[in-house]
Amino acid sequence: KNVAIKIGNDILEIEGSVDADDADAHYWINFEYQGELDTFAGFPVTQQLPSTYKRRYIIDLSSKYPGASIVVQLYKEFVRGKFSGDQ
């Protein structure tokens, strides 16, 4: 239902929703609900909305770890976290 990621002093919490009518993004960055999420811990963040109930957050770590990223995917209340990269 939710995932929390901490890098340094920054915390990103992302939560799915079981409500069929709720297509809003539910995330907290450093405890601020729907705060500005262009970067997280100095790394760029991309939000994608492939469909009403699907959402994807990509934290691009390649500036410090070439080819690495953290991907969080949501489908309704289901949350999946994945680390990808060369190492």
Sequence and secondary structure as in RCSB ss.txt:
>XXXX:A:sequence
KNVAIKIGNDILEIEGSVDADDADAHYWINFEYQGELDTFAGFPVTQQLPSTYKRRYIIDLSSKYPGASIVVQLY
KEFVRGKFSGDQ
>XXXX:A:secstr
 EEEEEETTEEEEEE    TT  S  EEETTEET   SEETTEEEEEEEEETTEEEEEEE TTTSTT EEEEEEE
TTEEEEEEES  
